[in-house]
């Protein structure tokens, strides 16, 4: 795959991606492009060409998560489990380049009033929603930071508002730089998600970046030609101390079709040297 947005990102910069890979359905789905056997190789080609240092994924079933990890290459690790009561099923795993990133600790929580009860709901979301929270160290610079990956509810405005407030409170309790990836299921600048940006604790890397390698495409294209001005419901956010170098959304299909019904959002960031050390 030629012409990737961010080739050869090297230290001290980190290449970050948020990508809803679209869960596999066992029933026949429409359009045909949505069928996992028809698109899994496209996903492998795209990930193998781009190879971000950090990938926050959404809607990954266990076999799909394994496929993603293998597609990225043998240097990549994975953390995160399913959202069910036994931590089975669909998840939001985080993939990381072990040559650049060391995982010093991580946890998975439910987006609910009982975050440590697997499978719990209660904010208006009838489907369990989870977040992976990882404490990482950049091996190249020694900088420590927090990485959060999640998937806000698709159906409940209330659940998204509560999730945005949860994120604000999580960031407020941190002492290290933080990077956040997610399918937030609403436009990043929507009123219902405004709590994410309260008190200036987080910034949208798209708005903060000095360089954009693409226009702001809507990220839910559903295997159709992407549109400018459509909602960007996938996001990479960061605390203001994280240097945002560039951002981009690649609207092109991989071969003749797209690997998912979402477009991935990408950013090149720089964690402040010595942060958290």
N, C-alpha and C positions, 0 to 999 in steps of 0.2 A: 504494500500500500504506500504510494508515494505522496509527498506533499503534506505530511502531518504538521499540525499546528506548532508543536513544541519539540523539535528534535534535539537530542544531545543536551538536555538540561543537566548542568554540572554544579557541584558544590561551590558556594554555599547555598545555591538555590535548590528548591524542591519542586517537583512537578506533582500537582495534586489534581485528582479527578473525582467528580461525583457522577455516578452512572446508575440509573434504574435499568437493570438488564431485562426486565419483564419476566415474571415467573412463567414457568412451563405449565400449560394446562394439558391434562390427559385427554380431554374431549377435543373434538375437531373445532377449531376456532376460525373466525373470519376477521380480517382477510387471510388468505393463505400465508402471507409473509409473516404472520404472527406465530406460525407453527414452529416449535423449537427445533425439530429436525431440519427445518428449512433455513434456520438463521444461526444455528450454533456455530457453524464454520465462519460465518461473517463476523460474529463476535470474537472468535479466536483470532481472525486476521486483524481486526481493528486493535484489540488489546496487545497482540504481539508486536504490532508496529509502533504503538504509542508508549506502552510500558511506563506508566506514571510511577513515581516513587511511592505514592500513597493513593489508593483507590477506595473510596467509600461507595459501596454498592447497595442497592435496594432490590427487594423482591427475589432474592436468590434462594431457591430450594437447595437442599444439600448437594445433590448431584450437579446442579448448576454452579454452585460455589466451587466445587472441585474442578469443574471445567474451566472456570475463570482462572483459578490458581494455576492450573496446568498451562493455560494459554499465555499467562504472563511469564512463565518460565520457572526453572528450578530454584532460582534465587529468592522467590517470593514466599512469604508466610501469610497466614490467615488467622484472624481471630473473630469470634462471634458465632452464636448458635441460633437456633430457631426461636420463634416467638411463642410457641405453644407451652402448655403447662409442664411438659417434660422437656422443654427447650428443643422441641422438634419443629420441623416444617420450615416455612419461609422465614428468612432472616435478613439482617442488614450487616453482613460481614465486611470487615476491613481487611484489605490486602496491602502488604508492605514489602518493599525491597529490602531484604535482610542485609544486603551489602551497605545500605545507607541508614537503615532504621533499626534501632534496638527497642523492643517492647519491655518496659520496666514494670508494667502492671496494667491490668485492664479489668473492667467489669461490664456486665450487661444489665440494664435496668428496664423495667416496664414504664411506659408513659402513663402513669396512673397514680392514685393516692397511696398505693402499696407497691412501690417500685421494685421491691425485692421479692415479690411474689410472682413467679413465672406465670405468664398467661393472663395476668390481671388486666382489667379494663376499668372504665368508670368515669371518664371525662366527656362522655358522649360518643366515644368510639366503641362499637360493638365487637370490632376485631382487635385483638391485642396489637399494640404498637410498642416497639422496643428501641433502645439506643445502645450502641457500643461506645464506651468511654475508655480511651487508651492513654496511658502515660508513656511517652516516647522520648527517645534520645537520638539526635542526629549524630551518627558515628563520625561524620566528616568534620563537624564543627564543635561537637560536645553540647550543643544547645538542647535543652529539655523543653517539651511542650505537651499540651493535651490535644488529642484528636477525638472528635465526636462525630459519629455517623448515625443517622436515623431516617425515619420515614413517617412524616406526619399523616394523620388520618385523611382519607380521601372524601369522606361523606359528611363529617360533622364540623361546622364552623366553630362550635364551642371547644371541641377537642383540639383544633388547631390553635385557637387562642390560648388554651391552657398549656399546650406544648410550647408555644412561643414564650410564655411566662416562665415555664420550667427551664427553658434554655437560658433565659436572662438570669435566673437565680443560680443556675449551675455555673455560669461564667463569673458571676459576682463572687462566688466562693473560691475561685481559683486564684493562685498566685503566679502561675506560669502562663506564657502565651498559649493561645488556643486557636485551633482551626476546626471548622464545622462544615460537614458535607451532608446534604439531605435532598430527598424529594419532599418538598414542603407542601405540595398539593394546593398551592394558591400562589398568586403572583408575589414575588419577593417583596414588592413595595405595597402590598395590600394592607388595609387598615387592620385586618384581623391578626396580622403577624407583626404589628408595630412594636409589641413588647420585646421582640428580639433585639431591637435597636435602642431601647430605653437606656438613658444615662450614658449613651455613647460607649457602651461596653463592647459592642460588636459593630463591625462595618461589613457591608456587602463588597466583596472583592471586585465585582464588576464595576461598581461605582467608584471604587477607590483606585483602580488600576491606571497607571499612566499610559499603558499600551494595551490596545485591544486588537487581537488578531482576527476578529470577525465582527459583524454587526450583532445586535442582540436578538438572536433568533428565539422564537417560542420553542420551549424544549419538549413539549408533548406534541409530536407531529403525527403519531399513530400511523407510521409507514407512508405518510404522504409528504409532498414537497413542503419543507419548512417555510414558515411565514415570519416576516419581520413585523414586530409589534404585537404578536401573540404573547400569551402569558409565559413568563420564564418561571416555571414552578420547580426548577432544580437549582440549587444554590451552593456556593462556597462562601462562607463567612469567616471572619477572623477578628481577633482582638486588634486594636489599633497599633500595637507594637510590632505586629507581624508586617514585614515589608512585602507589599504586593507588587510584583514586577510586571506581570502581564496576565491577561485572561483571554479566553476564546471559547467559541462553540462551533464545532465542525458540523456543518449542515449536510455534508455529502454522504450519499449511500456508500456502503462498502460493496463494491461490485455493482450489482443491479438493484440492491435493496438495502434497507437499514437493518442493523443487527438487533434493534429494540424499537419499541414504540416511543421511547424517549431519546433525545439527543444528550450526550454527556457534556457537562460543563467542566472546563479545565482552567487551572490557574498555576502560575509560577510564583512561589512565595519564598521569603527568606526569613527564617526564625532568627531573632537577634542573637548574635554570638554571645555565648556564656549565659543565655537565659536559663533560669531554673537551676543553675549549677551552684 
